[in-house]
Each structure stands twice: as structure tokens, then as C-alpha cells.
Amino acid sequence: MKIFIAGATGRVGEELIKDLVKKGHYVYAGARREGEIESNDSVQPTHLDLHGSVDAIADTLSDAEAVYFVAGSRGKDLLQTDLYGAVKLMQAAEQKGIKRYIHLSSLFALQPEKWSEALTDYNISKFFSDSWLIDKTNLDYTILQPGNLKETPGSGKITTGIEKKSENSIENVAAVLAELLEQDNTIKKVILMGDGDVPIEEAVKKI
């Protein structure tokens, strides 16, 4: 498939590109600093401005057949990027007639009673972007909610039975995101994840 990634220069985005290319997909790697992305036969760096209009973002999506939102401002621009940027990307996908949409969120984003006080503003942005995707679009969405991201080697094994805080290898998160595209049983699902003991492909098939 031809796939658009919003947030291609981020930690998760970089790993996700590798995983999708390994699966044989072609990637439009969308980022504000697209010059940092290496172009090749499977990856086309694409300028993406999440502060732009829905029409402009829609034009950026080109002929993509699926869209990933893995962008993030690391707390510097939560309203414009993490929240409204995500919503505009959803609207742009619908405008282009793209149905498949995979959205990276955060653990317990839709369960405020479980939020960490240290990340309240970030959780609020994810709460409303997740809610918009579920309630205000007709997209074939999947929302992935991992816990704390760690720069540790990916084990290729996870758990989706999350009851409390979890840690997640960035490599594992990217691998799960790539696998979600392969499995239609994940459509219209909100998936919580953490590093665990079940191989990723098996864990995703059981969702």
C-alpha cells in the first residue's frame, strides 16, 4: 500500500518507516523538517505543516491509501499539533476518501481517572483527539495507547492486558503500529499496550 505518516522524523515515526518498508509498503514520510528524511525507492520525504489548513493537508496526502498520526510536539505545541493538528489530519483523510487511519495516543487517554498529574495537558490533548476520531469521523480507525516510551531494544513481544502504568520499547510500539495495518480485526478498536510476553503478530491477531 501507499501510506502517509505524519510525524516521520519522530522517534516512533523513524522506526515505523523501517517496519512498513520491510512489509513492502511505499511511505510518504510527512514532517515539518522533511529534509532530515532520506529519500529512496520506498520513502518519499513530504513537507507537512499541521498548522496549515485542512485543504493544504489533504493535498499533502497525495494518493495515500492509509494514514498514520504519530506526530507530537513533546509538550511544546499541544493544542496546535497534538490536538488540532491530529483533527485536521483526520478531516483531510476523509476529504481525500482515505478510510484507514491509525492513531498513536497515550495510555489511558480516554480514562481521565487514571491520568498522571504530571502529564495532564498532554492527556487532555489525546483525550479530545481520540474522542474526535471515534465520535466525529467515519474513518476505519485504530487507536494505539502505549505507556511510557523507552529507548530500549524491542523484544518483539507485548501485552494488551493493561491495568496500570506500562513501559514500551519504541521499537515495539512501531512494530505494533505496522502490524495493525495488516489485521482488519483492529478496525474501530482502542488498544492499550505494554512490553510483555506475547509475540506482536499473535497479540494483534487476538485483539
HELIX and SHEET records of a PDB file:
HELIX    1   1 ARG A   11  LYS A   22  1                                  12    
HELIX    2   2 GLU A   34  GLU A   36  5                                   3    
HELIX    3   3 VAL A   54  THR A   60  1                                   7    
HELIX    4   4 LEU A   78  LEU A   83  3                                   6    
HELIX    5   5 TYR A   84  LYS A   96  1                                  13    
HELIX    6   6 PRO A  112  LYS A  114  5                                   3    
HELIX    7   7 GLU A  117  LEU A  119  5                                   3    
HELIX    8   8 THR A  120  ASP A  135  1                                  16    
HELIX    9   9 ILE A  170  LEU A  180  1                                  11    
HELIX   10  10 ASP A  184  THR A  186  5                                   3    
HELIX   11  11 ILE A  200  LYS A  205  1                                   6    
SHEET    1   A 9 VAL A  43  HIS A  47  0                                        
SHEET    2   A 9 TYR A  26  ALA A  31  1                                        
SHEET    3   A 9 LYS A   2  ALA A   6  1                                        
SHEET    4   A 9 ALA A  66  PHE A  69  1                                        
SHEET    5   A 9 ARG A 100  LEU A 104  1                                        
SHEET    6   A 9 ASP A 140  PRO A 146  1                                        
SHEET    7   A 9 LYS A 189  ASP A 195  1                                        
SHEET    8   A 9 LYS A 157  THR A 159 -1                                        
SHEET    9   A 9 VAL A 198  PRO A 199 -1                                        
SHEET    1   B 2 ASN A 148  LYS A 150  0                                        
SHEET    2   B 2 GLU A 167  SER A 169  1                                        
END                                                                             
